[in-house]
Amino acid sequence: MVTSHVLQLAKQHRQMMLALNSFHAIGIENIDPDITGAAIGKALNEARAAHLVTLEQSVANTS
């Protein structure tokens, strides 16, 4: 039981680290400079989500 809980925590930690890496990897300089207003946040979220998918796929391919 303890081992399964530790494994679950390790998986959650890995997911959080991947999400944080995507958040830090994609910034305002990575989106179209002509975007304004609320579209900036939307573009950042979309770019970060796409980056996260790429990271998750690369991790899955190496496991």
Secondary structure, 3 states (H helix, E strand, C coil): CHHHHHHHHHHHHHHHHHHHHHHHHCCHHHCCCCCCCHHHHHHHHHHHHHHHHHHHHHHHHHC
